[in-house]
Each structure stands twice: as structure tokens, then as C-alpha cells.
């Protein structure tokens, strides 16, 4: 690992630690599109608490006029249907019109979501997105979306069970620590050369 790679990883890990310890992430910037990162679908196609929290947060963004389009992203995990399909249904139930939801239902990882969504939003004529996910996941997600050339702004979901439950938060912190190192090594995510 080069010194610049190690330094960049150190910055990302330090940012993750600060978020874990309670430093609030700034709310998202100005964008017309919000990308909603998927999470676990339970048996019978039921949304996990995390998936529900992210989706309802996105619905509030739309209802408040902060965005005009929502892109739920996530493929089929252990239990069908896809995360994007469940989120699309929940968004419609929350009053978001069908034409304001553009699902991406193939991604099987955060990296996939960044790559697939980047193509979609460029076709829409933009590169600016809000990224809706748990606070700790925001660090890696923002780095991944920026690595593929998007101008991404965090929209952390502090109502998520992954944040509100201290044991789940600790587990997510541990996972994200490893995932940051893996994403740096495999995809160059968070490298100093990114935009």
C-alpha cells in the first residue's frame, strides 16, 4: 500500500470514527435527485427497519420539495423481491407519485449502486445527487459516488435502527471500517485522485 493510499484511507477511517462518536454529518446540498441506498429485505418481502427508515426519509425529502426524483437502488438479496422494488412500493404508499420514482434494481453492493446510478443520472442531465443512507454508511457511500464522478451530498438517516441502537451502530462501525479498506484496495474509492 502506497503512502498516499494509506493516508487517504486514514482520512476516511478518521471521518468514520468521528461520525461513530456522534459528529453530525451536514445535511445534503442542492440537488434535484436523491438516491436511496437499499438494505435488507426480510422473508415474505417485508422491509427491514433500516430499509423502512431510509425510504420514509426519502419520501419526506420529496414531500418537502427538496428533490424532484427519487432513485431507490438495490437488487435481490437473500429474500425477494429487490430492495428497489420494496422501496418503490413504500414510496408510492407514502404519497410519492410513480413518475417521481426511478428504481435501479440490479445493484448488489454500494459500489454497484454508485456505478449503475451514475449512468442513470447522467442520462437525466445531472451529476448532483443526495445520498440517503445511515450516517456511518454515508462515509463509504459518498466516497464511492464521488469515485464514479458524481457530485454527491450526504443525507444521513438518523432515525435508522442501525444508528439508534448502540449495538447495531457498533456492528455497523466495524463492518464499515473493513469495507472502507476493501473499497480502497479493490476500487480505489476515496483515493486522493478522486474529484
C-alpha positions in Angstrom: 0.0 0.0 0.0 1.5 3.3 -1.0 1.8 6.2 1.4 -0.9 8.3 -0.4 -3.2 5.3 -0.3 -2.6 4.7 3.4 -3.0 8.5 4.0 -6.3 8.6 2.1 -7.6 5.5 4.0 -6.6 7.1 7.3 -8.6 10.2 6.5 -11.7 8.1 5.6 -11.3 6.0 8.8 -10.9 9.1 10.9 -14.1 10.6 9.4 -15.9 7.3 10.1 -14.7 7.4 13.7 -15.9 11.0 14.2 -19.3 10.1 12.8 -19.4 7.0 15.1 -18.6 9.2 18.1 -21.5 11.5 17.3 -20.3 14.2 15.0 -23.3 15.2 12.9 -22.9 15.0 9.2 -24.1 18.1 7.3 -27.4 17.6 5.6 -27.3 17.3 1.8 -26.6 20.1 -0.6 -28.7 21.3 -3.5 -29.7 18.5 -5.8 -32.9 17.5 -7.7 -32.2 13.8 -7.3 -32.0 11.7 -4.2 -30.5 8.2 -4.3 -31.9 5.8 -1.6 -29.5 3.0 -0.7 -31.1 -0.3 -0.2 -30.9 -2.6 2.9 -32.2 -6.0 3.9 -35.5 -7.4 2.7 -36.9 -9.8 5.2 -38.8 -13.1 4.4 -42.1 -12.6 2.7 -40.8 -9.3 1.1 -41.1 -7.3 4.3 -38.8 -4.3 4.6 -36.3 -4.3 7.4 -36.4 -1.4 9.9 -33.4 0.1 8.2 -34.9 -0.1 4.7 -38.1 1.5 6.0 -36.3 4.3 7.7 -34.3 5.2 4.6 -37.3 5.1 2.4 -39.5 7.2 4.6 -36.7 9.8 4.9 -36.6 9.9 1.1 -40.4 10.3 0.9 -40.1 13.3 3.3 -37.4 14.9 1.1 -39.8 14.6 -1.8 -42.8 15.9 0.1 -40.8 18.9 1.3 -39.8 19.8 -2.2 -36.1 19.2 -1.7 -35.9 16.8 -4.7 -38.0 16.1 -7.7 -36.8 12.5 -8.3 -36.0 9.5 -6.1 -33.8 6.6 -7.2 -34.1 3.6 -4.9 -31.2 1.3 -5.6 -30.7 -2.3 -4.6 -31.1 -5.7 -6.2 -32.5 -9.0 -4.9 -30.7 -10.2 -1.7 -31.4 -13.2 0.4 -35.2 -12.7 0.1 -37.0 -11.4 -2.9 -38.2 -9.1 -4.3 -35.5 -6.5 -4.9 -34.7 -3.8 -2.4 -35.6 -1.2 -5.1 -39.0 -2.8 -5.7 -39.9 -2.7 -2.0 -38.7 0.9 -1.6 -40.7 1.9 -4.7 -43.8 0.4 -3.2 -43.2 2.1 0.1 -42.6 5.5 -1.6 -45.9 5.2 -3.5 -47.7 4.3 -0.3 -46.1 7.4 1.3 -47.6 9.6 -1.4 -44.7 9.9 -3.9 -46.1 9.7 -7.4 -45.0 6.9 -9.6 -43.3 9.2 -12.1 -41.1 10.6 -9.4 -39.5 7.2 -8.6 -36.9 5.7 -10.9 -35.8 2.3 -9.5 -32.4 0.7 -10.0 -32.9 -2.9 -9.2 -29.6 -4.7 -10.2 -27.1 -3.4 -7.7 -25.8 -6.0 -5.2 -23.4 -3.6 -3.4 -22.8 0.0 -2.6 -20.2 0.1 -5.4 -22.7 -1.4 -7.9 -25.2 1.3 -6.8 -22.6 4.1 -7.4 -21.8 2.8 -10.9 -25.3 2.0 -12.1 -26.9 5.2 -10.7 -24.1 7.3 -12.2 -25.2 6.2 -15.7 -28.8 6.8 -14.9 -28.4 10.4 -13.6 -26.1 11.4 -16.4 -28.8 10.4 -18.8 -31.1 12.7 -16.9 -28.5 15.5 -17.4 -27.2 15.9 -13.9 -24.3 14.7 -11.8 -25.5 16.1 -8.4 -27.3 13.8 -6.0 -28.3 13.5 -2.4 -27.3 10.1 -0.9 -29.9 8.8 1.6 -28.4 6.1 3.9 -27.4 5.5 7.5 -24.8 8.0 8.9 -22.0 5.5 9.2 -22.7 4.2 5.7 -22.6 7.7 4.3 -18.8 7.9 4.6 -18.2 5.0 2.2 -21.2 5.7 0.0 -20.1 9.3 -0.5 -16.6 8.2 -1.4 -17.9 5.6 -3.9 -20.3 8.0 -5.6 -17.6 10.6 -5.9 -15.2 8.0 -7.3 -17.5 7.4 -10.2 -17.6 11.2 -10.8 -20.8 12.3 -9.2 -21.2 15.3 -7.0 -22.7 13.6 -4.0 -24.0 15.2 -0.8 -24.9 13.2 2.3 -28.4 12.9 3.6 -27.9 10.8 6.7 -30.9 8.9 8.2 -30.5 9.4 12.0 -33.8 7.6 12.5 -32.4 4.3 11.3 -32.2 1.4 13.8 -28.6 1.0 12.6 -27.9 4.4 14.2 -30.3 4.5 17.1 -29.4 1.1 18.6 -25.8 1.3 20.1 -25.0 -2.4 19.5 -26.2 -2.2 15.9 -24.2 1.0 15.5 -21.1 -0.7 16.8 -21.6 -3.6 14.4 -22.0 -1.2 11.5 -18.9 0.7 12.5 -16.9 -2.5 12.5 -18.3 -3.5 9.1 -17.7 -0.1 7.6 -14.1 0.0 8.8 -13.4 -3.2 6.9 -15.4 -2.1 3.9 -13.6 1.2 3.6 -10.2 -0.7 3.4 -11.7 -3.2 0.9 -13.2 -0.5 -1.3 -9.9 1.4 -1.3 -7.9 -1.7 -2.3 -10.4 -3.1 -4.8 -11.9 0.1 -6.4 -9.6 3.0 -5.4 -12.5 4.5 -3.5 -11.5 7.5 -1.5 -8.2 7.9 -3.2 -6.6 11.4 -3.3 -7.0 11.5 -7.1 -10.8 11.5 -6.9 -13.0 14.5 -7.7 
